[in-house]
Amino acid sequence: MLIEEIIKKQLKSLVEAKQAKGKMADVMDEFSVIHEQITKLKAELKTLENDPQYKSNKEKVSEIMEELKLTGEKAVETKKYIVTMARSGSEQETSKYTEILREFLPLISKRLRGVYEGIKKSHTSIKKVGPSIEVTKKEMKENENGGGVSLSSAKSGIKSVGTMLDKLKAKFKK
């Protein structure tokens, strides 16, 4: 009977030790809410990015923007949007050094340089990196005072979100 009570007390203290209280509980709850929102948004984003219509249109817009780049222009305007190319597409060469060395080391001889170059060439691939495209809405929604949202107020809003995230990170470092 006494052993059972001791075990129950120990189990209860273990459970209580794992439950956050006070300020730490508030931080954990705030983090959990934000994390839940981020998780939902990531799922929505993945769904939107995998939409066949979006993929098709993105490919078309990328082609148009690449052709536009050849003329020296970087932006296209429609009635509602300004589309700019934030990062140009490119090809990237990648060598598989593990494979190169695995094949190269047993072949060390007088022909060292020629063999190395041949193996390197056979294990080098070219990777194409797609362009990064930014879309900015031309018409800003009006605020309560009847004026448009300024760029500085938008930047201020972004900074405040960044500050809130920094504060949240700082709480976890304590």
Secondary structure by P-SEA (a helix, b strand, c coil): caaaaaaaaaaaaaaaaaccccaaaaaaaaaaaaaaaaaaaaaaaaaaaacaaaaaaaaaaaaaaaaaaaacccccccccbbbbbcbbbbbbbbbaaaaaaaacccccccaaaaaaaaaaaaabbbbbbbbbbbbbbcbbbbccccccccaaaaaaaaaaaaaaaaaaaaaaac
